[in-house]
Amino acid sequence: MISRTVMDQWLKQNPDWPNEVGAVGFANMYGGAKENEAIMVRMPEMKIGAVTVNHPAAVSRPAGTFEQWMSKMMNGPIIGSLAGNVLRDFCVSIDYKKGFVYLFPSKPSSDTDLSFVGLILKKDSKGSLIVTGLSSNASPDVRKGIHAGDKLIAVDDVDVSVKLLAGAAALLQGRAGSQKRLTVERAGRKQVITVTVTLLLSTDSHAADRFQSLLVVGVHLKASCVVTTTFGLPQAKRHGLQRNL
């Protein structure tokens, strides 16, 4: 998750990075206008200490979210934060007393986080899942068949009425090119619409060859530092791994 101000700067410097409009999938945390307008971008790589994460994706958050609000909770200014799905490829050890986080790389998982139908959802006051927008990269059948204001009832006949946003996202995820049967309610009438799952942000190898900037992330506790199996604590300080976003 990255400040919108910074995201706009990155895309201006790197216009060939794959991107789309709309916080979709597991980046869809609350829905509404702010997530309808959010930008998601696929970067060539990201550095966490000495570890490289290939083709990470990021979603923008409104300007000031990190700079003005969350920075007050940290020991230094930040412009973004790591989402939990980044950490699934690591064994994570936290030393609260000394204020360090140790990240030990494990076998990389396959990235299917952005193979989605491309709906932006929110929970209404009754707990129903309401479509507030669509990804700009959603397939044509999604953009034609699903409307803002539709109530999502089921995905492949699985009731989503009791699902949280993350639970609905898991059902809307799938292999690119596969299809999902969505049951929606529109103007009081139920409809079943078959739509296509799309890889919303490609992992374009050409973009990886042309990137101009590199993201280096620090994980915050009291002392902001990321230490991998490559470096011990003293070496991490010498190699500048206390750099923060």
N, C-alpha and C positions, 0 to 999 in steps of 0.2 A: 504494500500500500504506500503510495507516494503522493506528496502534495501536488495539487493540480498545477500550481505555478511552475514547479520543477518539471512535471510531465510535459507541459506545453513547451518548455525550453528544450527538453530532450528530443521531442518530435520535430521541432524546428531545425535542430542540428542533425537529426537522423531521420529524414522523411521516408526512408525505405524500410524502417522498422515496421513489421506487421502491427496493425492497430485496428481498433473498432470502437464504436460508441455504445455504451451500455454496460453496467456492472452485472455480469451474468454468471451463472454457475455458483460456485462457492464464494465468489466476490459479491454476490447479491445478498447483502446482510440486512437491508431494511426496505428497499424499494422506494418508489416515489420519484419526484422530479430530480433530486440530486443524483440518484443512481441511474436514472434514464440518461442523464447528461454526462455521466462519468466516462472517462477514456480508459481503455485497456490496451496495453502494449506488450509485445513480445521482444525482449532484449536478447542480444547474442549470447551474453554470459554475465554472470555475477560472481564476485569474489566474496567469500566469507572467510576472512583470514587468508590462509594459503590454499583454501579449497575452492575449486571452480564449479559452479552450477551452470550447466548449459541451458540456453533458451528459456530462462525464467520469464514469467509474465507478471505484470504489475497492474493494479487498478488505481486510478486517481481518487483522492479524497479532497473535499473542498479546501481551497486556500485558507490557511490559518489553523486547520485541524491539528497539524503537527507543530507548526512554527509557534503558534500562540497558545494553544491549549495543552497538548501532550508534552511539549518541551518543559513545561513547568513541573512535571512529575519526574523529569530526568535530571541527571547531573550535568547536562549540556544540551544545546539546541539540536533538534532532529528535524528531518524532512520526510520521514517515512518509518515504516516498521515491517518486520518480517511476519508473514502469515504462517500459521502452523503447518500448512502442507509443505512448506519448504523444508521443515525440520524432519519430515518422515524418512529422509534418506540419511539421517544421522542418529547415532546414539548420543544422547544429550545428558551431560552431568553438570549440575549446578552447585557451586560452592558459595552459599549465601554469606558465610562469615567473611570470606575474602573478596566477595563480589565478582567472581569469575564464572563464565560459562564455558564448558569444554565440549566441543563438537567433534565426535569421532565418526568419520564418513563410513557408511555401510554401502551395501549394494544399491545402486540407483534404481528407483522405481520407474515404471513406465508412466509417461505424462499423458493422461487422458482428461485432465481437469478442464480443458476447454473444448472438448468434443461434446457439444450440447445442442439442445433444441434452440436455445437463445431467448428465453423469456426472462423478463425482469418482473419479479413478484413482490408483493407486500401482503402482510396480514392486516385485514380490516378489523373493526371493533368487535366483530363476531367470531374472529379467528379464521375466517375464510381466506384462501389465497387468491388475490386479485392481480391480474396482469396490469402492470403500469406502463410497460414499454417493451420493445424488442431490440435485440442486438442489430446494429447496422449491417452485420455480416450474416444474419440469420438467413436460412434458405428461402427461396421464393415462396414455397408453399406455406412456410411459417408466416411470412409477412403478408401473404394473401388471406390465410385462413384464421389467424389469431388477431384479435383486436384489443386495444387498451380498454380496460373495464371488464373483460371476460373474467368469470370466476372459474378457476381450475378445480375440477371435481375429482378427476382420476387420470392416471398415466398408465397405459396398458392395463386398464381395469383395476389398478391398485388405488384405493381411496386415499386421497391426499388431504382430506378435510382435517385430520388430526396431526398432520405433518408440520414440523417447523420448516423454515426456508431451506436449511441444509438438507433435510430429508427429502424435500421436493426436488432439490438440485440433484441429489443422487439418482432419483428416478428419471430425470430429464437428461442424464448423461448416457453416453453410449458410443458405439463405434461409428466413426464418420461414414455417412452413407446409409446407415441403418434407419429404420423408421420407428416412430412412436405413435400410439393412438391416444390422443388427448380428448378427454371428455370435459367440455366447458359448458358453462351456463351463460347465456346472453339474452338479456331482456326477458328473463324468466323461462327460457326454453333451453333444454339440454341439446348439445350437438356433439358428435364424435368426429374428430378431424385427424386425419393421418398426416404427419409431418416428418421431415427429414432431419436427422442429426448432422451437424456440420462442425468441422474443425474451425472454430471461430477465429483463431490466431494461428497462422501457419508457422512452422519452424523453417523459415527460408534460409538455406545455407548461404545464398548470395549476400543476404543482409548481414550474416555473421562475418563475412569477409570484409565488409565495408564499415563496420561500426567505428565510431569516432570517440566514444567515451566509455569508461569502465566504472561499474558500480561497486563500491567497496562498502560493506555493511559491518557495523559493530553491533553487538548484542548488549543491551543495557542491563546492568544491575547497578550497584553503587559505583563500582569501578568498571568503566565500559571497555571491555576487551573480549575478543574472540580468540581462543587458543585451540589449535587443531593438533593432531598427532604429529605434525611436522615440527612444531616448536614447543618448548617448555615455557614457563612463565617469563623468565628473564629474556629469552630469545624473542618472545612475542613483543616485548616492549622495545627491544632493539630494532625489530623489523617493522615497527610502526603499526602494529595491529590494534592500537587503541584509537584508531581513527573512527569517527562516528559520522552517521548521516545527520 
